[in-house]
Amino acid sequence: MGQKWHKYYVKHGQDFTNLRPYVVFFTTSTHEFSPIVEYECKFGFLDQFEAAKTLRLVCEKLGYKLVIRRHPNSLSPFDERDREVLLWDEFSSPNAVVFGPKHYVNSIELAKNSHMAFVWRSSVGIETLFEGVPTYALGSARWALNESVRAWSEEKIYSVISSPAQNMNLTLEIYANYMAKGGIPLKHFKSVNRYFITTLLGDRLYMRLGDRFVIAFSNWVRNSFYRNTRRKA
């Protein structure tokens, strides 16, 4: 991680017991996107906003507060402005707390005090697993290599929050083997990168030229809508 965002990470202990009982959701960097958008819906929730909405709904049903910790890399790389603040503020309620990218929060302590942790695709999930925190991916996180750490539906989220038993040693062993061997065979694709995927048959499917623009434009429209709505209110 670049030094620009380092100042927003806290290494000292913090007390989050006043928030209990809560489930924590760690967002992904705003600038992360699926290499091939049309396939993302097959591997969990389409984006982290949809994932967070469903997670909040289940938490409310089960009587848990949802605490959202936004990634510091959600700030603009040019001026460090938070252009998604209105989108995430919509999640704030008596049963949900949002820590913004500039809030000084010790993410590991936040996770260790929680009932359990969720991410969409963030790598912080492997860190919380190492800390012994039950952790699930709501999307195609690289460390979510087996079904035991995937919660890709509302039903699965409900199930794991109700009973967060998890074989963390198995998950960490699988991930360690993945790192040591330079990867494992993919079930759906031969290889994946930012610009194209290679199918099991060897064909390359390139990301459509306008996909990344559409993602950025959609986020801008959503921000503008919430901004105008608040002004009228």
LOLO-705659 format. One record per residue: x negated, y negated, z of N, C-alpha, C in turn; residue in three letters. Coordinates in pm, whole numbers, plus 50000, padded with zeros to 5 digits. Atoms other than C-alpha are relative to their C-alpha. Example, Ala and Ser with C-alpha at 12.3 -4.5 7.8 and 13.67 -1.06 7.14 Angstrom:
! residues 2
499115011950000487705045050780499104988050000ALA;500825011949994486335010650714500774989150073SER;
This chain:
! residues 233
499175011850000500005000050000499134987650000MET;500765012250007498704965149917500024992350130GLY;500115007849878497584941350190501144989850014GLN;498935009949995500414917350098501125004750091LYS;498874994849921502984940150264499555005250136TRP;500524994149878500704952650542500424992350124HIS;499695008349883501564923450771501405002650055LYS;498654997449953505174935250794500155013650068TYR;499974987249931504244968850945499494998150143TYR;500335001449859504084971351324499435013150052VAL;500634987949949501724995851490500285001950149LYS;499764999149857502664988251852501365006250028HIS;498754993649962505395006952035501154990050015GLY;498795008049983508944993452036501095008850059GLN;498944992749934512015003352233501314998249924ASP;498765000650075515115011952031501135007750071PHE;499014992149929517035030452301501354992950010THR;498745007449991519645002552312500905002349879ASN;499224997550121520765012851962500645013849999LEU;499524986250001521465049352047501495000950028ARG;500554990150095523055070751926500064994549858PRO;500025005350136522015061651574499275009349905TYR;500674993350111520965076051242499264989349922VAL;500775010250072518205057751054499875003749852VAL;500184998450144518015052750678498884990949955PHE;501135007850052514725041550523500204997849850PHE;499795002850142515185024150190498715002049922THR;501114998550092512925027849891499634986349944THR;500445012350065510875000349731500954996349887SER;499105004750105513104979449505499475003349862THR;500604998650132510664984449221499845014549956HIS;500044986050040510955022349220501265003449923GLU;498864996550082513195036448953499795014149943PHE;500084986750058514005069748796499344999349862SER;500625000350133511845078248492501025001949888PRO;498954997850098514895090448305501344998650072ILE;498835003549921517995073848446501155009949984VAL;498844991450027520515097148282499935013250076GLU;500124987549927519155126648483500094998250150TYR;500095002249856519035110348825501225005450075GLU;498774995949933522655118448908500035015150026CYS;500044985649978521775155448890499165003750122LYS;500934997349890519285152249174500284990850118PHE;499635008349887521145135849458500784987849956GLY;499255012250030522745101649473499304991649895PHE;500535007350115522315079349170499024989150042LEU;500925010249950520735050749368500144999150152ASP;500015000349855519995041849727501194992550060GLN;498815006849951523015018849758501165009950015PHE;498954989849991525395047449681499715009850114GLU;500404991049891523435069549920500324993850135ALA;499785006849872523645043750200501494998450029ALA;498555001449979527385038150147500615013050052LYS;499474987149957528135075150182499515003450140THR;500574997349868525805078350481500724991850107LEU;499295008549903527505049050657501395005550029ARG;498664994549984530925064550598499995012250091LEU;500084987949919529885097950749499624996550144VAL;500415004149865528165080951045501204994650079CYS;498815005649934531385061951124500945011250044GLU;499114988849967533385094551116499475007850120LYS;500594991749895530945111851352499594992150124LEU;500285008049882530475082651592498554996050019GLY;501385004549993526885073351508499864986249935TYR;500335012750063525545038851437498995002749889LYS;500984998850108523655035551108499034988450009LEU;501055010349999520355016751125499235001149870VAL;500695000350130518905007050787498704992150015ILE;501315006849999515214998850770499574998249855ARG;500365002750139514424981950440498484999749980ARG;501424999150034511064987250272499434986049975HIS;500605013150026508724956850279499754997049853PRO;500245002250142508064962149910501294996749924ASN;498785005050062511634950749847499894985149971SER;500215014250027510294915449844499394998149862LEU;500555003050131509404898949515498475000050006SER;501465000050000505734905349426499424986549962PRO;500485013150044505534869549298500074989450109PHE;499845010449899506894847949580500475005350135ASP;499584993449876507864873149853501424996350041GLU;498615002849969511504862649830500815013050003ARG;499144988349989514194887549927501234997849914ASP;498905002350094516544889049629501115010550014ARG;498954990149977518574918349763500664998250136GLU;499525001849863519414903850102501525000650009VAL;498545000149994523104898650020500575014049979LEU;499544986350023523494934249891499925008250128LEU;500174992149879522124949250211500764994350117TRP;499225006049891523854924250439501435005050001ASP;498644994750006527134939150318500165012650088GLU;499934988149917526244969950523500104996650148PHE;499975004049859526034950450850501425000250053SER;498684999049937528954957651083499775003950146SER;500194995549861529614966851448499365013850011PRO;500564986549998528525002151354498775001649911ASN;501184999150087525564993651130499084987950022ALA;501025010449982522334973851174499045000749883VAL;500955000550111520054962450892498764992350041VAL;501285006649979516384954650951499444996749862PHE;500495004450130515144934150656498535002749981GLY;501404997150031511774937450485499004991450076PRO;500915008649925510304908850691500145001650151LYS;499874997349857511464922051028498835008650045HIS;501124992349947508634935151240500545012150076TYR;499424987849946509734970751303499015011449986VAL;500824988050005507725001451393500885011449951ASN;499104990350063509355026151155499945013750066SER;500134986849939507975057251325500715000250135ILE;499295000649872509235046351667501514999449978GLU;498585000850034512565037851507500555013949969LEU;499574986450035512775073151367500005009250121ALA;500124991049885511625090351687501104997850103LYS;498905002949907514405073451886501365002949940ASN;498734997850069517055082751631500495014450017SER;499444986450006519365112751606499345007749888HIS;500674994150115517805119451266499754989249896MET;500385009850102516395101950958500415004649861ALA;499694997550140517425099250595499204990249914PHE;500575009050101515735084850288500715003249869VAL;499544996750135516695082949923498855007149929TRP;501164993850064513285088949766498704996750073ARG;501205005349935510855073050013499095010850057SER;501004990649947507645090750115499924999550152SER;500035000649853508165079750477500655012550059VAL;499364987949952510285111150505499025010850042GLY;500974989849962507205133250515499324996050131ILE;500595004849875505785111450795500915003050118GLU;499084997349890508925114951006500125014950027THR;500014985549979508925152550950498795004250083LEU;501204997049922505355153751083500194996150146PHE;499735004549863506635135251390501085008350068GLU;499004991449940509245161951449501414994749994GLY;498675005950014512215140951342500755007249887VAL;499234994050110514925159551145500204989649890PRO;500005009750110514735142850804500535006349873THR;499394994950124516705146650482499894989649889TYR;500065008650119516355132650131501384999749935ALA;498725001750069519455118649962499804999349848LEU;500325000350143517695118349625498785008449972GLY;501104991550047514745132849438498654995850058SER;501295002849936511995125749692499005010949963ALA;501004990350044508755142549588499725010850104ARG;500274990149896508435159949923501185009450024TRP;498794991849979511975174249911499995011849903ALA;500254989150095510815206349745500905012150020LEU;499054988949983513485229349887501324994850056ASN;498645003949962517145228849979500114995850146GLU;499885002449857516465226850353499854985350038SER;500175014249968515605189750334500774991049903VAL;499205007950094518115178650071501424998450051ARG;498605002749967521435162150151500564991949884ALA;499645006450126522755154749805501514998549981TRP;498545001750008526475152749885500524995350134SER;499385004449874528825138150144500185011850095GLU;499784988249918529605173250266498715004450070GLU;501284995749941525925181450321499564989950107LYS;500355010149900525335148450505500785002550128ILE;499144997349885528265155950734499495012250076TYR;500464987649939526925190850798498714998150079SER;501305001149933523345181050885500034990350117VAL;499885008949885524335151951110500685007250115ILE;499294992449897526705174851297499095010450064SER;500904989749948523975201251334498634998349933SER;501265003650067520495187351257498865010050018PRO;501054989949989518615220251301499225000749870ALA;500825000350121515695221251060498675007150024GLN;501284993249991512665243450997498924990949942ASN;500965009950049510125215250976498685006349961MET;501284993450032507115238550978500025005849859ASN;499894994650135508395255450663499884988949897LEU;500055011450093508915221950491498594994649987THR;501365005550002505455209450588499035009949934LEU;500854989950064503875242350479500164999649847GLU;499745000950144505535239850137499334987649942ILE;500595012550049504405203750102498485000750002TYR;501464998649992500855211950216499485008449883ALA;500394991750115500635239449953500124992249870ASN;499805008450119501995215049696498814990649981TYR;501125009550008499255189849779498695007349972MET;501264992750014496485215949802499825005849860ALA;500074993450131497325232549471500254990449884LYS;499795009950106497955200249282501375000949937GLY;498644999350052501655207049242500495014349987GLY;499404986950019504045235949197500864999449874ILE;499185000250121506055246748891501354993250026PRO;498725006849989509075224248839501115009149946LEU;498904991450042512455241048805500734994449878LYS;499195006250104514025216048567499164994449885HIS;500865006050102511095199848382498585005450013PHE;501404995949997507545208648290499154989550067LYS;500705011149935506285174348395500874987549992SER;499225012449992507635139948486499054988450024VAL;500705012349968506165105048471500934988249979ASN;499145011850007507475069348452500674998249864ARG;499545003450134508005069248077500695011549927TYR;499334988850067509055104047972499925012550087PHE;500084986949937509785139148093499705010249891ILE;500254989150092508575170947930500865011850044THR;499094989049965511205198247922499225013050010THR;500654986949989510435234647995499645005749864LEU;500294995450135510455240147619498894991949933LEU;501105008050054507755213647571500424987349928GLY;499535012250067509945185847425499864988050093ASP;500095012449923509355150047536501284991849983ARG;498835008850002512365128847632499574986850062LEU;500505012949954511385092247657501104991850065TYR;499065009249935513015067047886500494990149896MET;499455009450097515365045647681499444986050026ARG;500705012849993513835011847607500684990150093LEU;499315010149922516544991847780500395004250140GLY;499544995049871517055013348092499524991450117ASP;500525007649887514764993748320500624986050004ARG;499355013150005516254960748201501415000950055PHE;498624998349952519764974048268500035001050152VAL;500074998749855518774983548625499804986350064ILE;500285013349944517334948948693501194990749982ALA;498865008850027520304931448532501195003650090PHE;498904995649913522814952348730499814995150142SER;500285004949866521104943149056500234984950008ASN;499805014650002521154906348956501484996650000TRP;498565002350005524874908048876500635002550137VAL;499434996949869525654924649209499644989350102ARG;500415010749909523644898449397500804987349976ASN;499265012150036525384870349209501455001050045SER;498614997949960528814885449280500174997750149PHE;499895001649856528204887449655499734985550042TYR;500295013949968526714852549659501204991149974ARG;498815008150034529754837449484501175003250093ASN;498914996049910532154857449703499884993350135THR;500225006149871530574843950018500234984949997ARG;499775014350011530694808349893501494996750004ARG;498555002350002534444810949827500615002550136LYS;499474997049868535004826050169499704988850098ALA;
